[in-house]
Amino acid sequence: MEEQSQDDGVSRRGFLLTSAAAAALAATAENPRPAAAAATAAPAEVVEVALEVNGKARTLALDPRVTLLDALRERLDLTGTKKGCDRGQCGACTVHVDGRRVLSCLTLAAGLGGKAVTTVEGLAEGDRLHPVQRAFVACDGLQCGFCTPGQVMSAVALIEEGHAGSEAEIREYMSGNICRCGAYQQIVQAVRMAKEEA
């Protein structure tokens, strides 16, 4: 009698095994052949993009979803532009497109056909650094250096835009560039020094 009641009852182990089997069966029923579905997916379209990058004509065959940041770093080996947050929040990926600063992690490369892109590698003239780069070195406007390319590109743009009139204005127009090391005072000094030199 005691043996019979144990057979009729449900043990914890039996319940868990039955539940796991039912969950696996339900998952299989919802998506019976995931590998087959992936295999039949259409291949990604490729577009040809002609750009001028740091003064040189470049033509790239890209998936239309590729960002300018990834095209620069992975296809053109221009790794000065940094991938920080990859969400347009830190400014480490700032480059210039037709003279205007843009966040390359939010910009699709396919939409830039015929445009001129300048990265931090394109600022110097041979071995002679750009005035902003020299000012960053002189003012110790960097610590770890990860954000520095984006900071430099934003600083070059704001000087050209005429937004370096005061410390408050510099801080406002550099506010899209985050320095996790906190070198903001030296960065402002560097921008002011570069503006005076320009």
N, C-alpha and C positions, 0 to 999 in steps of 0.2 A: 504494500500500500504506500509506504514511504517512497519507494523507488518510483512508483507510478506518478506521484505528485511532482517529483523532481523532473520526470520526463515531460509532464504537461506544462511545467513552469518555464519561464524564459529567463535564462541566465544573462548576466551583464555582458559577458563575452559574446554570446550568441546574438544579442541585440546589436552590439557594435558591428559585428561582422555583417549582419543582415543590412544594417543601415549603410555601411560603406559600399556594399554591393549595389544597393538601390541607387545611391548617389552616382556611382560610376555608370550605371545603366542609363540614368537620366541624362548625364552629361554626354554620353555617346549618342543618345537619341536626338539631342538638340543639334549636335554638330557631328554627323556620322562619319565624314571623311575630310578632316581639316587639311590633310596633306594634298588630297586631290583638288580641293578648292584653291589652295595656294598655287598649285601647279598650273591651273587654268587661268589664273589672273593675268590680265593683259600686261605686257612689258611696259615699263615707264617710257614715256615719250622723251626724246632728246632734242634739244634746240641748240642752234649755233648762235653764239653771242660774240660780237666783235666789240672790243673795248680798247681804250687807250689807258694803260696802267703804268704810272710813273714815267710817262712820256713815250712808252713803247706800245705799238699796236699788238694786240693779243686777240686770238680767236679761240673760243672754248666751246666744246660740245658738252652740254650740261643737261641734267634733269631739270625741268623748269622749277622744281621746288628747292633747288640749291641756293643757299644764301650767298651774298657777296663775301661774307666772312669766310665761309667754307671754301668758296672758289679761290679766294686769295691764299688761304693757308694750305689747302690740300692740293689744289691744281697748279697754282703758280709759285708755291713754296715761299710766299711772302709771310713769314711767321711773326713779323713785328707786331702786326695787328693781333690783339689778344682776345681769346674767348673767355670772358669772365662769367657773367650770369647767363648769357645766351637768351636774355629776355628783354633787352633794351633798358635795363635799369642801372647799369654800372658805368657805362661809357668807355670801357676798356677797348672796345672794337671800333672806336670812332675813326673814320676816314673822310676824305673829301671827294665828293662827286660833283664835277663841274664847278669846283671852288666852294661848294657848300658842305658843311659837315653833316654826316649821316651816321647812323648806327648800323654798321654792316651786318650785324646779326639779325636785324629786322628787314633788311633790304634784299629782295630777290635779284640775283645776278641777271636773270633772263630779261628783266625790265630795264636794263642799263645799256642796251645796244647803242653804240655810237658815242657814249659818254666818256669823259675823262675821269679816271679814278687816281687819287694820290694817296699813298700810304706813308707811314712814317719813314720807310726806306727811301721814299722819293723826295724827301725834304732836303737832304744834304747835297752839296755840289762836290762830288768826288770825296775827298777827305775833309772838306770844310763843312762843318756842321751848320745847320740853319741857326739864326740868332736865337730862336726859342730853345733849341736843343742846347746851345752854349749856355744860355741863362739858367736852364734847369741844372746843368752841371755846376755852374758857378754858385748858385744859391742852395745847392744840395736839395733840390726839389723832388727828390725821390728817395725811397728807402728800399723796399723789396724790388721795386721797378716794374711790377706786373701791370699797374695802371698807367705807367708813364707814357707809352705810345699814344694812348687815347687822350691823356692830359695834354700832351704836346700838340696833337692835332687840333684839339679844341682851342688851345691857347693861340695857335697860329690863326685860326679862323676868327676868333673874337677880336684879335688885334686888327686883322684886315677888315672886319665889320665895323670897327670904330667903337668897340665896347670895352675899352681898357682905360677909361677916363679916371676911374677912382677904384679904391680897394673894394668898396661895396659893389660897384658895377662888375668888377672882375669876378668876385665871388658869386654874383647872381648868374653871370653867363658861363661860369665854370661849374655850376651846381649840378649839372647832369653827369659829372665825372666824379666817381667815388674813389677815395684813397683810403683803403682799409688801415694803412699804417698811420694816417693822420698827419701827413706832411703838408697840410693846407696852407699854413703861413708861408712856408718856403716856396710853394707853388705860386702863390700870389706875388711874392717878391720876384720870382723868375719872370712872370708875365709882365710886371712893371718894368723890369730891367730890359726885357726884349723889346717892349714898346718904345722905350727911350732910345734904344739902339736903332730901331726901325725909323 
